[in-house]
Structure formats: C-alpha cells, structure tokens
Amino acid sequence: MAQAVLFDELGGPEVLKIAEVPVAEPDADEVRIRVDAIGLNRAEAMFRAGTYYEQPKLPGSGLGYEAAGVVEAVGSGVSGLAVGEPISTISAFSMRDYGVYGDRVIVPSRAVVSRADAVDAVTGAAIWTNYATAYGALVEQAEMRPGDNVLITAASSGVGLAAIQIANNFGAIPIAVTRGEGKRRKLLDAGAARVISTESQDLVEEVLAATDGAGARVVFDCVGGPFVNDLERAASVNGVLIIYGWLSLEPTPLPMNWFKNLAVYGYALDSHVLADPARWRRAEQYINAGLRVGSLVPTIDRVFDSLDDIPEAQRYLESNEQIGKVVVRVRH
C-alpha cells in the first residue's frame, strides 16, 4: 500500500488526511515515482480551500504539483526515463487528475524532469515550478534585457526570489515589493536592488524615484485585484505587465492608460513554456546550467520532516512568514 494526502471537503489545512491507497501502475504515458520530498506551492492551499481557478473532485481529492524522488515504474509509451533515475516534477498537469502529496504517486511523463545526482531531493523539490515560471515570464514573454527595471511583487515567495536571481543574471535591475518591513534585509541579501514595503511606502512614488521617473519596463505580479492599478502607474511607457497569480481574490481591472501602450499578459507556466517544446528546452537548459555553476540557488525557508506534517506545513505557508520554499520530506 501507498500513503496519499487527501481531502474530502473544502477548508483549512485540517481537512488534509493521510490515507492508505493501493500502489497504482502507470498508464502508457505515465510514470510512478517514489517521493522523497515535496515542494509546497500557494496554488495547492488555494485548491484545498476552493479559491483556485479549478475546483477539486470531492470526496477523496489529492493535491500537489512539485516533488522530487526516484522513478519506480514507467508506462509502455514512455521513453527517456529509467527505473531508479532521480527526478523532479513540475506543474504540467491538473490537480483534478494528479497530485504528488504522497509517498508513491503517478504523474504524466511530461511532468517529469531528470535530476542531476548532485541535486538532493529537498533542493530538487524547490526548483522547477519556481524557476521555470520566472524564466518563462521574464525571458520568453517579457524579453527582459540588461538594464531593464523589473518590479517583482510577493518577492519573498519562491517564484519571486527566483525572479530576482534571474533578473540579476540577465543584468536587469530587480525591484522587490513586499508588504511589511520585516523581510527588507533578507530581500536585499537575496539580490534585490531596492525593496518597497507597501505598508509604509507609496509603491508608485518609490518606483518612479528608483527609475528616474521612467517606471519599470517589466512588472511581474502574482497578486492581481485592485493592486494592478498601482502597478500600471508604476510601469514604464511600452512596458510589460505579467500577472501570473490571483492572491487578492478580488476582481482585477484592465489597465486603461492607453498613453503608456502597456502590454498586459495573463501568464500560466503550463500553457506557455511547457506547451512549447522549444521554450521548454531553453528553460530546462538555462535552469540546469544555473544550478550547475551556482548562479541559481533556490532559497529553502523550512523543511518539515514527514507527510504527517503536511497540514502544519500548509498552515506555515499561508502565514506569509516564510522567505522562499517550504519543503516536506517523505520518510520510507
């Protein structure tokens, strides 16, 4: 038997329970993995609470996008992956169909990425969704260039910190946005050129001051809602606003300042980078090279010790106290 984290109703972390389930065999295009570590994402907490863009199939819904482990079995149509190979997963599926919160799980082969021997499971569970999201949005969509001012909201998240590193690697200027003052020093240490606290500073004034009145050419946002009005005012003429999340849960207005000629994109990793083989190949090569030479280093805030800690780990994730990734080890 395998262990899986499931939930029968929408609610807080307390609805998550560990269940014994049969060890499944992969279909033709699937892979079964032995999970050694799970990387938590805010999308999973929203899915559990019923505030995500898609709703779970209840009762007995699983969840989870990102894990690292070892291939245990491959489907008949899968090539390029071998039993015993260390791998990571990326969010190339719907949580209505698959989930990685468990000790042995099935995922589609397109969601599996080979993991170098030098990358341990905890690190491997903290890489791919964060860095591929930031790379795809900033490099492939916004065509970020050296010297670009890049405004990054929720900058202490895993994706936000990945965006700071990638912006610096490209010679751009990352401007980090956070709510309170408590994370300022750590964001500066993480490579932000400037940190703006929205509780104590005016976002638009600070961005214009930091950019000699020009504004940020690239704005990378996961908050959405009315906050987008401030982001539009902080953007440059001919700038790019990329919205990849909806933490606000309030309606997001369409910026209507035609003078700025602002390009606005809704961004999803699965339908952008992962849907295009050439983009995905570039992303994979860039991220692997960064890991190899040490220019990309995921920030891991806290590691929990077992599947039993999943509810506590999600509660911590939703506290907004963390800086970087929350990971849960899986004991066998």
GITA-V40287 format. One record per helix or strand of 3 or more residues. SS is the DSSP state (@ for helix, = for strand). FROM is the first residue (numbers start at 0). TO is the last residue. If there is no record, write none. Layout:
BEGIN
ss:SS from:FROM to:TO
ss:SS from:FROM to:TO
END
This chain:
BEGIN
ss:= from:1 to:6
ss:@ from:12 to:14
ss:= from:16 to:20
ss:= from:29 to:38
ss:@ from:41 to:48
ss:= from:65 to:73
ss:= from:85 to:88
ss:= from:103 to:107
ss:@ from:108 to:110
ss:= from:111 to:113
ss:@ from:120 to:123
ss:@ from:127 to:140
ss:= from:148 to:151
ss:@ from:157 to:168
ss:= from:172 to:177
ss:@ from:183 to:188
ss:= from:193 to:196
ss:@ from:202 to:209
ss:= from:215 to:220
ss:@ from:226 to:233
ss:= from:234 to:242
ss:@ from:257 to:259
ss:= from:262 to:265
ss:@ from:276 to:292
ss:= from:299 to:303
ss:@ from:306 to:317
ss:= from:324 to:328
END
